[in-house]
Amino acid sequence: MKKVVKFGGSSLADAAQFIKVGQIIRSDETRAYVVPSAPGKRSASDTKVTDMLYRTYALAEAEEDFDSALSAIKARYDEIIRGLGLAESLNLSDEFEVIRENFRNKAGKDYAASRGEYLNGIIMAHYLDYEFIDAATVIAFDAEGNFDAERTNQLMRNKLRDLPRAVIPGFYGAKPDGSVQTFSRGGSDITGAIVARAIHADVYENWTDVSGFLVADPRIIDRPAQIDTITYTELRELAYMGASVLHEDSIFPVRKEGIPINIRNTNKPEDSGTWIVESTARKSRFTITGVAGKRGFCCVNILKDMMNSEVGFMRKVLQAFEDQNISIEHVPSGIDTMTVFVQQDEFIDKEQSVVSEIHRLVKPDLLEIESDLALIAVVGRGMKRQRGTAARIFSALAHVNVNCRMIDQGSSELNIIIGVENRDFEKAIRAIYDIFVVTQL
């Protein structure tokens, strides 16, 4: 068995956390490939190293003195090295001189941000006595900065073929000219998945500061139940609606190979966490797997008699949004009606242009815009062929006096999307959680 283990910034914030991570890795000899993030916050008032690097590079870019800012970053790493008892054998002074010179030469924001993972990777490799691999040599982007998945897979596979144990820093790679390119924030999750795919890992363990996914947002629900097993499809639905523990793009590399992801808690390694799998015969503890949502939507309601008999009507309406570069969230429709949900912030400055174009293209009988709406996704493989799920949602919302403005069920029967007013968002989440999890009617 081979495992890839990725550790987030909170798991590597200081020497004490490093020691926990070392114990986790050494407790299982199959944890052979390690992907570290940059040091995160040590306390609520602390600053992540990546943010410190961004600020330091901004000073360099403005040709202001950045020496003290860079020294503060070095102090963070020196503190970790001393805490691990590595001061006699590891010194990052030469690395920081290279960074200082590259900052002066305006190496770029991506280079600056990547140094957090790069330096943490050096420390981790030294601490574990694993091989260190600079991600810039095995993670490939094209000249425009687009990730090259197949070239990366080949590079990574060739590099790791003869290395039984290695540390590969997360978050970054390189373009053909050697310049550093990063993924979006949280991209170390993607690196871990890339490594797992390349070595055909049996499991990709993603270690963070929570024991997996929760059925609902703990900021809304007090101590929500944990999800034991979730499918890739369910996770995508919940992540789209704002539920996030790992970077959603990290799903694709492992999904191609059928590799399960196990979300684990560095501070509670005894917890089994959440398993993310392609498919499973395991039944969910509840009818729903999770409920998540986002505020800040508006909808455009379009009514036209005999709309259903007009070929191309829906395409023309959506064309009006596309021409204004506005992405569509949901499009529920009826015989003579059609509703388009969009992000309110994205739409509001362009609304009149869209309205004018819709009138020009399809000549509706009535067009209305409603604002300040929230969308809630109720997701779960347990909803398939389950009678009365929508009725229970309506009943729960009616019980707490929440008006349901829209309901849309996907053909997969894995999700139901509900539209409510922004002010009713949290009340609706609590009501849905209560009916499906607390009471389990």
C-alpha positions as a Markdown table, in Angstrom:
| # | Residue | x | y | z |
|---|---|---|---|---|
| 1 | Met | 0.0 | 0.0 | 0.0 |
| 2 | Lys | 1.1 | 3.5 | -0.8 |
| 3 | Lys | -0.3 | 6.7 | 0.7 |
| 4 | Val | 0.2 | 10.3 | -0.2 |
| 5 | Val | -0.3 | 12.7 | 2.8 |
| 6 | Lys | -0.9 | 16.4 | 2.5 |
| 7 | Phe | -0.7 | 18.7 | 5.5 |
| 8 | Gly | -2.3 | 22.1 | 5.6 |
| 9 | Gly | -0.9 | 25.3 | 7.0 |
| 10 | Ser | -2.5 | 25.0 | 10.4 |
| 11 | Ser | -0.9 | 21.5 | 10.7 |
| 12 | Leu | 2.6 | 23.0 | 10.1 |
| 13 | Ala | 2.3 | 26.4 | 11.8 |
| 14 | Asp | 5.1 | 25.8 | 14.3 |
| 15 | Ala | 7.5 | 23.2 | 15.7 |
| 16 | Ala | 4.9 | 21.6 | 18.0 |
| 17 | Gln | 2.6 | 21.0 | 15.0 |
| 18 | Phe | 5.5 | 19.7 | 12.9 |
| 19 | Ile | 6.2 | 17.1 | 15.7 |
| 20 | Lys | 2.6 | 16.0 | 15.6 |
| 21 | Val | 2.9 | 15.6 | 11.8 |
| 22 | Gly | 6.1 | 13.6 | 12.1 |
| 23 | Gln | 4.5 | 11.3 | 14.6 |
| 24 | Ile | 1.5 | 10.7 | 12.2 |
| 25 | Ile | 3.8 | 10.0 | 9.2 |
| 26 | Arg | 6.1 | 7.7 | 11.2 |
| 27 | Ser | 3.2 | 5.7 | 12.7 |
| 28 | Asp | 2.4 | 4.3 | 9.3 |
| 29 | Glu | 5.2 | 3.2 | 7.0 |
| 30 | Thr | 2.9 | 3.4 | 3.9 |
| 31 | Arg | 2.8 | 7.3 | 4.3 |
| 32 | Ala | 5.6 | 7.6 | 1.8 |
| 33 | Tyr | 5.0 | 10.8 | -0.1 |
| 34 | Val | 4.4 | 14.1 | 1.8 |
| 35 | Val | 3.0 | 17.4 | 0.5 |
| 36 | Pro | 3.4 | 20.3 | 2.9 |
| 37 | Ser | 1.7 | 23.7 | 2.8 |
| 38 | Ala | 3.4 | 26.9 | 4.1 |
| 39 | Pro | 3.1 | 27.6 | 7.9 |
| 40 | Gly | -0.3 | 28.9 | 8.8 |
| 41 | Lys | -1.5 | 30.9 | 11.7 |
| 42 | Arg | -0.2 | 30.0 | 15.2 |
| 43 | Ser | -3.1 | 31.9 | 16.8 |
| 44 | Ala | -6.1 | 33.9 | 15.7 |
| 45 | Ser | -4.1 | 37.1 | 15.6 |
| 46 | Asp | -1.1 | 35.6 | 13.8 |
| 47 | Thr | -0.3 | 36.0 | 10.1 |
| 48 | Lys | 0.1 | 33.2 | 7.6 |
| 49 | Val | 3.6 | 33.0 | 6.0 |
| 50 | Thr | 2.1 | 33.2 | 2.5 |
| 51 | Asp | 0.5 | 36.5 | 3.4 |
| 52 | Met | 3.8 | 37.7 | 4.9 |
| 53 | Leu | 5.5 | 36.8 | 1.6 |
| 54 | Tyr | 3.0 | 38.7 | -0.5 |
| 55 | Arg | 3.4 | 41.8 | 1.7 |
| 56 | Thr | 7.2 | 41.6 | 1.6 |
| 57 | Tyr | 7.2 | 41.2 | -2.2 |
| 58 | Ala | 4.9 | 44.2 | -2.5 |
| 59 | Leu | 7.6 | 46.3 | -0.8 |
| 60 | Ala | 10.3 | 44.9 | -3.1 |
| 61 | Glu | 8.1 | 45.6 | -6.1 |
| 62 | Ala | 7.6 | 49.2 | -4.9 |
| 63 | Glu | 11.4 | 49.4 | -4.5 |
| 64 | Glu | 11.0 | 50.0 | -0.8 |
| 65 | Asp | 13.2 | 48.4 | 1.9 |
| 66 | Phe | 12.0 | 44.9 | 2.6 |
| 67 | Asp | 14.8 | 43.5 | 4.6 |
| 68 | Ser | 13.1 | 43.6 | 8.0 |
| 69 | Ala | 9.9 | 42.0 | 6.5 |
| 70 | Leu | 12.0 | 39.2 | 5.0 |
| 71 | Ser | 13.9 | 38.7 | 8.3 |
| 72 | Ala | 10.6 | 38.3 | 10.1 |
| 73 | Ile | 9.7 | 35.4 | 7.7 |
| 74 | Lys | 13.1 | 33.9 | 8.3 |
| 75 | Ala | 12.6 | 34.1 | 12.0 |
| 76 | Arg | 9.4 | 32.0 | 11.7 |
| 77 | Tyr | 11.4 | 29.2 | 9.9 |
| 78 | Asp | 14.3 | 29.5 | 12.3 |
| 79 | Glu | 11.9 | 29.1 | 15.2 |
| 80 | Ile | 10.6 | 25.9 | 13.7 |
| 81 | Ile | 14.1 | 24.5 | 13.0 |
| 82 | Arg | 15.2 | 25.2 | 16.6 |
| 83 | Gly | 12.0 | 23.6 | 17.9 |
| 84 | Leu | 12.7 | 20.5 | 15.9 |
| 85 | Gly | 16.3 | 20.3 | 17.2 |
| 86 | Leu | 17.7 | 20.8 | 13.7 |
| 87 | Ala | 19.7 | 24.0 | 14.2 |
| 88 | Glu | 23.0 | 22.2 | 14.0 |
| 89 | Ser | 22.3 | 20.4 | 10.7 |
| 90 | Leu | 19.9 | 22.9 | 8.8 |
| 91 | Asn | 20.4 | 26.5 | 8.0 |
| 92 | Leu | 18.2 | 28.4 | 5.5 |
| 93 | Ser | 20.4 | 31.5 | 5.3 |
| 94 | Asp | 21.6 | 30.7 | 1.8 |
| 95 | Glu | 18.0 | 30.1 | 0.6 |
| 96 | Phe | 16.9 | 33.4 | 2.0 |
| 97 | Glu | 19.8 | 35.2 | 0.2 |
| 98 | Val | 18.5 | 33.7 | -3.1 |
| 99 | Ile | 15.0 | 34.8 | -2.2 |
| 100 | Arg | 16.3 | 38.3 | -1.4 |
| 101 | Glu | 18.0 | 38.6 | -4.7 |
| 102 | Asn | 15.1 | 37.3 | -6.7 |
| 103 | Phe | 12.8 | 39.7 | -4.9 |
| 104 | Arg | 15.1 | 42.6 | -5.9 |
| 105 | Asn | 15.0 | 41.3 | -9.5 |
| 106 | Lys | 11.2 | 41.2 | -9.4 |
| 107 | Ala | 10.8 | 37.5 | -9.9 |
| 108 | Gly | 7.0 | 37.8 | -9.6 |
| 109 | Lys | 4.2 | 37.4 | -7.1 |
| 110 | Asp | 3.9 | 33.7 | -7.8 |
| 111 | Tyr | 7.5 | 33.1 | -7.0 |
| 112 | Ala | 7.2 | 35.0 | -3.8 |
| 113 | Ala | 4.1 | 33.1 | -2.6 |
| 114 | Ser | 5.6 | 29.7 | -3.5 |
| 115 | Arg | 8.6 | 30.2 | -1.2 |
| 116 | Gly | 6.4 | 29.3 | 1.9 |
| 117 | Glu | 5.8 | 25.8 | 0.7 |
| 118 | Tyr | 9.3 | 25.5 | -0.8 |
| 119 | Leu | 11.0 | 26.3 | 2.5 |
| 120 | Asn | 8.6 | 24.2 | 4.6 |
| 121 | Gly | 9.3 | 21.3 | 2.2 |
| 122 | Ile | 13.0 | 21.6 | 2.8 |
| 123 | Ile | 12.5 | 21.5 | 6.6 |
| 124 | Met | 10.0 | 18.6 | 6.4 |
| 125 | Ala | 12.4 | 16.5 | 4.2 |
| 126 | His | 15.3 | 17.1 | 6.6 |
| 127 | Tyr | 13.2 | 16.3 | 9.6 |
| 128 | Leu | 11.8 | 13.0 | 8.1 |
| 129 | Asp | 15.1 | 12.1 | 6.3 |
| 130 | Tyr | 13.0 | 11.9 | 3.0 |
| 131 | Glu | 14.1 | 13.1 | -0.4 |
| 132 | Phe | 13.2 | 16.7 | -1.2 |
| 133 | Ile | 11.8 | 17.4 | -4.7 |
| 134 | Asp | 11.3 | 21.0 | -5.9 |
| 135 | Ala | 7.7 | 21.1 | -7.2 |
| 136 | Ala | 9.0 | 23.4 | -10.0 |
| 137 | Thr | 10.7 | 20.4 | -11.6 |
| 138 | Val | 7.6 | 18.1 | -11.6 |
| 139 | Ile | 4.5 | 20.4 | -11.8 |
| 140 | Ala | 4.1 | 21.8 | -15.4 |
| 141 | Phe | 2.2 | 24.8 | -16.6 |
| 142 | Asp | 2.2 | 26.1 | -20.2 |
| 143 | Ala | 3.5 | 29.5 | -21.2 |
| 144 | Glu | 0.1 | 31.1 | -20.5 |
| 145 | Gly | 0.0 | 29.7 | -17.0 |
| 146 | Asn | -2.5 | 26.9 | -17.6 |
| 147 | Phe | -1.9 | 23.6 | -15.7 |
| 148 | Asp | -0.6 | 20.8 | -18.0 |
| 149 | Ala | -2.0 | 17.7 | -16.3 |
| 150 | Glu | -0.6 | 15.0 | -18.6 |
| 151 | Arg | 2.9 | 16.4 | -18.8 |
| 152 | Thr | 2.9 | 16.8 | -15.0 |
| 153 | Asn | 1.7 | 13.2 | -14.6 |
| 154 | Gln | 4.6 | 12.0 | -16.7 |
| 155 | Leu | 7.2 | 14.2 | -15.0 |
| 156 | Met | 6.0 | 13.2 | -11.5 |
| 157 | Arg | 5.8 | 9.5 | -12.4 |
| 158 | Asn | 9.3 | 9.5 | -13.8 |
| 159 | Lys | 10.7 | 11.4 | -10.8 |
| 160 | Leu | 9.1 | 9.3 | -8.1 |
| 161 | Arg | 9.5 | 5.9 | -9.8 |
| 162 | Asp | 12.7 | 5.1 | -8.0 |
| 163 | Leu | 12.1 | 7.2 | -4.8 |
| 164 | Pro | 10.4 | 5.2 | -2.1 |
| 165 | Arg | 9.9 | 8.3 | 0.1 |
| 166 | Ala | 9.8 | 12.0 | -0.9 |
| 167 | Val | 8.6 | 15.5 | 0.1 |
| 168 | Ile | 7.0 | 17.6 | -2.7 |
| 169 | Pro | 6.0 | 21.1 | -1.7 |
| 170 | Gly | 2.4 | 22.0 | -2.6 |
| 171 | Phe | 0.8 | 25.0 | -4.3 |
| 172 | Tyr | 3.3 | 25.7 | -7.2 |
| 173 | Gly | 5.0 | 24.5 | -10.3 |
| 174 | Ala | 6.8 | 26.1 | -13.3 |
| 175 | Lys | 6.2 | 27.3 | -16.8 |
| 176 | Pro | 8.5 | 26.1 | -19.7 |
| 177 | Asp | 10.8 | 29.0 | -19.1 |
| 178 | Gly | 11.3 | 28.0 | -15.5 |
| 179 | Ser | 9.4 | 30.8 | -14.0 |
| 180 | Val | 7.3 | 29.8 | -11.0 |
| 181 | Gln | 3.5 | 29.5 | -11.4 |
| 182 | Thr | 1.1 | 28.9 | -8.5 |
| 183 | Phe | -2.3 | 27.3 | -8.3 |
| 184 | Ser | -5.1 | 29.4 | -6.6 |
| 185 | Arg | -5.0 | 29.7 | -2.8 |
| 186 | Gly | -5.4 | 26.2 | -1.2 |
| 187 | Gly | -3.6 | 24.7 | -4.2 |
| 188 | Ser | -1.5 | 22.3 | -2.0 |
| 189 | Asp | -4.6 | 20.1 | -2.1 |
| 190 | Ile | -4.2 | 19.9 | -5.8 |
| 191 | Thr | -0.5 | 19.0 | -5.6 |
| 192 | Gly | -1.4 | 16.1 | -3.2 |
| 193 | Ala | -3.9 | 14.8 | -5.7 |
| 194 | Ile | -1.4 | 15.1 | -8.6 |
| 195 | Val | 1.2 | 13.1 | -6.6 |
| 196 | Ala | -1.5 | 10.4 | -5.7 |
| 197 | Arg | -2.4 | 10.0 | -9.3 |
| 198 | Ala | 1.2 | 9.8 | -10.5 |
| 199 | Ile | 2.2 | 7.0 | -8.1 |
| 200 | His | -1.2 | 5.2 | -8.3 |
| 201 | Ala | -1.7 | 5.7 | -4.5 |
| 202 | Asp | -4.1 | 3.5 | -2.6 |
| 203 | Val | -5.2 | 6.5 | -0.5 |
| 204 | Tyr | -4.8 | 10.3 | -0.6 |
| 205 | Glu | -4.9 | 11.5 | 3.0 |
| 206 | Asn | -5.5 | 15.2 | 3.4 |
| 207 | Trp | -4.7 | 16.4 | 7.0 |
| 208 | Thr | -6.1 | 19.6 | 8.3 |
| 209 | Asp | -7.6 | 21.1 | 11.5 |
| 210 | Val | -11.0 | 19.5 | 11.2 |
| 211 | Ser | -12.1 | 15.8 | 11.4 |
| 212 | Gly | -13.7 | 15.8 | 7.9 |
| 213 | Phe | -16.8 | 17.3 | 6.4 |
| 214 | Leu | -19.9 | 18.2 | 8.4 |
| 215 | Val | -23.5 | 17.9 | 7.3 |
| 216 | Ala | -24.0 | 21.7 | 7.7 |
| 217 | Asp | -22.0 | 24.8 | 8.4 |
| 218 | Pro | -21.0 | 24.9 | 12.1 |
| 219 | Arg | -21.4 | 28.7 | 12.1 |
| 220 | Ile | -25.1 | 28.1 | 11.5 |
| 221 | Ile | -25.7 | 24.7 | 13.2 |
| 222 | Asp | -24.3 | 24.1 | 16.7 |
| 223 | Arg | -22.1 | 20.9 | 16.5 |
| 224 | Pro | -23.5 | 19.5 | 13.3 |
| 225 | Ala | -23.1 | 15.8 | 12.6 |
| 226 | Gln | -20.0 | 14.6 | 10.6 |
| 227 | Ile | -20.2 | 13.0 | 7.2 |
| 228 | Asp | -18.5 | 9.6 | 7.3 |
| 229 | Thr | -18.5 | 8.9 | 3.5 |
| 230 | Ile | -19.3 | 11.2 | 0.6 |
| 231 | Thr | -19.1 | 10.6 | -3.1 |
| 232 | Tyr | -17.1 | 12.9 | -5.5 |
| 233 | Thr | -20.4 | 14.0 | -7.0 |
| 234 | Glu | -22.0 | 14.9 | -3.7 |
| 235 | Leu | -18.9 | 16.8 | -2.7 |
| 236 | Arg | -18.9 | 18.8 | -5.9 |
| 237 | Glu | -22.5 | 19.8 | -5.3 |
| 238 | Leu | -21.8 | 20.9 | -1.7 |
| 239 | Ala | -18.5 | 22.6 | -2.6 |
| 240 | Tyr | -20.2 | 24.6 | -5.3 |
| 241 | Met | -22.6 | 25.9 | -2.6 |
| 242 | Gly | -19.8 | 27.0 | -0.4 |
| 243 | Ala | -19.0 | 24.0 | 1.8 |
| 244 | Ser | -15.2 | 23.8 | 1.7 |
| 245 | Val | -12.6 | 21.7 | 3.5 |
| 246 | Leu | -10.3 | 21.1 | 0.5 |
| 247 | His | -9.8 | 22.7 | -2.9 |
| 248 | Glu | -12.5 | 21.4 | -5.2 |
| 249 | Asp | -10.1 | 21.1 | -8.1 |
| 250 | Ser | -8.1 | 18.5 | -6.1 |
| 251 | Ile | -10.9 | 16.0 | -6.8 |
| 252 | Phe | -10.2 | 15.5 | -10.5 |
| 253 | Pro | -6.7 | 14.0 | -10.6 |
| 254 | Val | -7.7 | 11.3 | -8.1 |
| 255 | Arg | -11.1 | 10.7 | -9.5 |
| 256 | Lys | -9.5 | 9.7 | -12.8 |
| 257 | Glu | -7.7 | 6.9 | -11.0 |
| 258 | Gly | -10.5 | 5.9 | -8.5 |
| 259 | Ile | -8.3 | 6.9 | -5.5 |
| 260 | Pro | -10.2 | 7.6 | -2.3 |
| 261 | Ile | -9.5 | 10.8 | -0.3 |
| 262 | Asn | -9.5 | 10.6 | 3.5 |
| 263 | Ile | -9.9 | 14.0 | 5.3 |
| 264 | Arg | -8.2 | 13.7 | 8.7 |
| 265 | Asn | -7.5 | 16.0 | 11.7 |
| 266 | Thr | -3.8 | 16.5 | 12.6 |
| 267 | Asn | -4.9 | 17.4 | 16.2 |
| 268 | Lys | -7.1 | 14.3 | 16.5 |
| 269 | Pro | -5.4 | 11.6 | 14.5 |
| 270 | Glu | -7.5 | 8.9 | 16.2 |
| 271 | Asp | -10.6 | 10.2 | 14.3 |
| 272 | Ser | -11.4 | 8.3 | 11.1 |
| 273 | Gly | -12.4 | 11.5 | 9.3 |
| 274 | Thr | -14.4 | 11.6 | 6.1 |
| 275 | Trp | -13.9 | 9.3 | 3.1 |
| 276 | Ile | -14.4 | 10.8 | -0.3 |
| 277 | Val | -15.1 | 8.0 | -2.9 |
| 278 | Glu | -16.3 | 7.6 | -6.4 |
| 279 | Ser | -19.2 | 5.3 | -5.4 |
| 280 | Thr | -20.2 | 3.3 | -2.4 |
| 281 | Ala | -22.7 | 0.8 | -1.2 |
| 282 | Arg | -22.5 | 2.3 | 2.3 |
| 283 | Lys | -25.8 | 4.0 | 3.2 |
| 284 | Ser | -25.6 | 7.5 | 4.5 |
| 285 | Arg | -26.6 | 7.9 | 8.2 |
| 286 | Phe | -29.3 | 10.3 | 7.1 |
| 287 | Thr | -31.5 | 10.8 | 4.0 |
| 288 | Ile | -29.3 | 13.8 | 3.1 |
| 289 | Thr | -25.5 | 13.9 | 3.0 |
| 290 | Gly | -25.2 | 17.6 | 3.5 |
| 291 | Val | -26.9 | 21.0 | 3.2 |
| 292 | Ala | -25.0 | 24.2 | 2.1 |
| 293 | Gly | -25.8 | 27.4 | 0.5 |
| 294 | Lys | -24.9 | 31.0 | -0.5 |
| 295 | Arg | -26.5 | 34.4 | -0.3 |
| 296 | Gly | -26.4 | 37.2 | -2.8 |
| 297 | Phe | -28.4 | 36.0 | -5.8 |
| 298 | Cys | -31.0 | 37.7 | -7.9 |
| 299 | Cys | -33.3 | 36.3 | -10.5 |
| 300 | Val | -34.8 | 37.4 | -13.8 |
| 301 | Asn | -38.4 | 36.2 | -14.3 |
| 302 | Ile | -39.5 | 36.0 | -18.0 |
| 303 | Leu | -43.1 | 35.3 | -19.0 |
| 304 | Lys | -44.3 | 34.8 | -22.6 |
| 305 | Asp | -47.4 | 33.0 | -23.8 |
| 306 | Met | -46.7 | 30.0 | -25.9 |
| 307 | Met | -43.0 | 30.2 | -25.0 |
| 308 | Asn | -42.7 | 26.4 | -25.2 |
| 309 | Ser | -43.6 | 26.3 | -28.9 |
| 310 | Glu | -41.0 | 29.0 | -29.8 |
| 311 | Val | -37.8 | 27.2 | -31.0 |
| 312 | Gly | -34.6 | 28.6 | -29.5 |
| 313 | Phe | -36.4 | 30.8 | -26.9 |
| 314 | Met | -34.2 | 29.7 | -24.0 |
| 315 | Arg | -31.0 | 29.9 | -26.0 |
| 316 | Lys | -31.8 | 33.5 | -27.0 |
| 317 | Val | -32.5 | 34.5 | -23.4 |
| 318 | Leu | -29.2 | 32.9 | -22.2 |
| 319 | Gln | -27.4 | 34.6 | -25.0 |
| 320 | Ala | -28.3 | 38.0 | -23.5 |
| 321 | Phe | -26.4 | 37.0 | -20.3 |
| 322 | Glu | -23.5 | 35.4 | -22.2 |
| 323 | Asp | -23.0 | 38.6 | -24.2 |
| 324 | Gln | -22.5 | 40.5 | -21.0 |
| 325 | Asn | -20.1 | 37.8 | -19.6 |
| 326 | Ile | -22.5 | 36.8 | -16.8 |
| 327 | Ser | -22.5 | 33.2 | -15.6 |
| 328 | Ile | -25.8 | 31.5 | -15.0 |
| 329 | Glu | -26.5 | 29.7 | -11.7 |
| 330 | His | -29.9 | 28.0 | -12.2 |
| 331 | Val | -32.6 | 28.1 | -14.9 |
| 332 | Pro | -35.9 | 26.6 | -13.6 |
| 333 | Ser | -38.7 | 26.9 | -16.2 |
| 334 | Gly | -42.4 | 26.2 | -16.9 |
| 335 | Ile | -44.6 | 26.1 | -20.0 |
| 336 | Asp | -44.8 | 29.9 | -20.3 |
| 337 | Thr | -42.2 | 31.0 | -17.8 |
| 338 | Met | -38.5 | 30.9 | -17.4 |
| 339 | Thr | -36.3 | 32.2 | -14.5 |
| 340 | Val | -32.6 | 32.8 | -14.6 |
| 341 | Phe | -30.6 | 33.0 | -11.3 |
| 342 | Val | -27.3 | 34.9 | -11.3 |
| 343 | Gln | -24.9 | 36.4 | -8.8 |
| 344 | Gln | -26.3 | 39.7 | -7.8 |
| 345 | Asp | -22.9 | 41.5 | -7.6 |
| 346 | Glu | -22.0 | 40.3 | -11.0 |
| 347 | Phe | -25.3 | 41.2 | -12.6 |
| 348 | Ile | -26.4 | 44.5 | -11.0 |
| 349 | Asp | -24.2 | 46.9 | -13.1 |
| 350 | Lys | -25.2 | 45.2 | -16.3 |
| 351 | Glu | -28.9 | 44.5 | -15.6 |
| 352 | Gln | -30.4 | 47.1 | -18.0 |
| 353 | Ser | -28.2 | 45.9 | -20.8 |
| 354 | Val | -29.4 | 42.4 | -20.3 |
| 355 | Val | -33.0 | 43.4 | -20.0 |
| 356 | Ser | -32.8 | 45.4 | -23.2 |
| 357 | Glu | -31.2 | 42.5 | -25.1 |
| 358 | Ile | -33.8 | 40.0 | -23.8 |
| 359 | His | -36.6 | 42.3 | -25.0 |
| 360 | Arg | -34.9 | 42.6 | -28.4 |
| 361 | Leu | -34.3 | 38.9 | -28.8 |
| 362 | Val | -37.5 | 37.3 | -27.5 |
| 363 | Lys | -40.0 | 40.1 | -26.9 |
| 364 | Pro | -41.4 | 38.8 | -23.5 |
| 365 | Asp | -44.9 | 39.6 | -22.3 |
| 366 | Leu | -43.5 | 40.4 | -18.8 |
| 367 | Leu | -40.0 | 40.6 | -17.3 |
| 368 | Glu | -39.3 | 41.1 | -13.6 |
| 369 | Ile | -36.1 | 41.2 | -11.5 |
| 370 | Glu | -36.1 | 40.0 | -7.9 |
| 371 | Ser | -33.0 | 40.6 | -5.6 |
| 372 | Asp | -31.5 | 39.6 | -2.3 |
| 373 | Leu | -32.1 | 35.8 | -2.7 |
| 374 | Ala | -30.2 | 32.9 | -1.3 |
| 375 | Leu | -29.8 | 29.4 | -2.8 |
| 376 | Ile | -29.6 | 26.3 | -0.6 |
| 377 | Ala | -28.5 | 22.9 | -1.9 |
| 378 | Val | -29.8 | 19.8 | -0.2 |
| 379 | Val | -27.5 | 17.0 | -1.3 |
| 380 | Gly | -27.5 | 13.2 | -0.8 |
| 381 | Arg | -27.3 | 9.9 | -2.5 |
| 382 | Gly | -29.9 | 8.7 | 0.1 |
| 383 | Met | -32.5 | 10.9 | -1.6 |
| 384 | Lys | -32.6 | 8.7 | -4.7 |
| 385 | Arg | -35.9 | 7.1 | -5.1 |
| 386 | Gln | -36.8 | 8.4 | -1.6 |
| 387 | Arg | -40.5 | 9.4 | -1.5 |
| 388 | Gly | -41.5 | 12.7 | 0.0 |
| 389 | Thr | -38.1 | 14.4 | 0.2 |
| 390 | Ala | -39.3 | 17.6 | -1.4 |
| 391 | Ala | -42.5 | 17.6 | 0.7 |
| 392 | Arg | -40.4 | 17.3 | 3.9 |
| 393 | Ile | -38.4 | 20.3 | 2.8 |
| 394 | Phe | -41.5 | 22.4 | 2.1 |
| 395 | Ser | -43.0 | 21.3 | 5.4 |
| 396 | Ala | -39.9 | 22.2 | 7.3 |
| 397 | Leu | -39.7 | 25.7 | 5.7 |
| 398 | Ala | -43.4 | 26.3 | 6.2 |
| 399 | His | -43.1 | 25.4 | 9.9 |
| 400 | Val | -40.6 | 28.3 | 10.4 |
| 401 | Asn | -42.5 | 30.7 | 8.1 |
| 402 | Val | -39.9 | 30.7 | 5.3 |
| 403 | Asn | -41.3 | 31.3 | 1.9 |
| 404 | Cys | -39.7 | 29.0 | -0.8 |
| 405 | Arg | -39.2 | 31.1 | -3.9 |
| 406 | Met | -37.8 | 28.3 | -6.1 |
| 407 | Ile | -37.2 | 24.6 | -6.0 |
| 408 | Asp | -35.2 | 22.7 | -8.6 |
| 409 | Gln | -34.3 | 19.0 | -8.5 |
| 410 | Gly | -31.6 | 17.6 | -10.7 |
| 411 | Ser | -32.3 | 14.6 | -12.8 |
| 412 | Ser | -29.6 | 12.6 | -10.9 |
| 413 | Glu | -31.9 | 13.0 | -7.8 |
| 414 | Leu | -28.7 | 13.8 | -5.8 |
| 415 | Asn | -29.6 | 17.4 | -5.1 |
| 416 | Ile | -32.5 | 19.8 | -4.6 |
| 417 | Ile | -31.9 | 23.5 | -4.9 |
| 418 | Ile | -34.1 | 25.8 | -2.9 |
| 419 | Gly | -34.4 | 29.6 | -3.3 |
| 420 | Val | -35.3 | 31.7 | -0.3 |
| 421 | Glu | -34.8 | 35.4 | 0.7 |
| 422 | Asn | -31.4 | 36.3 | 2.1 |
| 423 | Arg | -32.9 | 37.2 | 5.5 |
| 424 | Asp | -34.3 | 33.6 | 5.8 |
| 425 | Phe | -31.1 | 31.9 | 4.8 |
| 426 | Glu | -29.9 | 30.6 | 8.2 |
| 427 | Lys | -33.4 | 29.9 | 9.4 |
| 428 | Ala | -34.0 | 27.7 | 6.4 |
| 429 | Ile | -30.7 | 25.8 | 6.9 |
| 430 | Arg | -31.6 | 25.1 | 10.5 |
| 431 | Ala | -35.1 | 23.9 | 9.5 |
| 432 | Ile | -33.8 | 21.5 | 6.8 |
| 433 | Tyr | -31.1 | 20.2 | 9.1 |
| 434 | Asp | -33.6 | 19.7 | 11.9 |
| 435 | Ile | -36.0 | 17.7 | 9.8 |
| 436 | Phe | -33.5 | 15.4 | 8.2 |
| 437 | Val | -30.8 | 15.0 | 10.9 |
| 438 | Val | -32.2 | 15.9 | 14.3 |
| 439 | Thr | -35.6 | 14.4 | 14.0 |
| 440 | Gln | -34.9 | 12.0 | 11.1 |
| 441 | Leu | -38.6 | 11.7 | 10.3 |
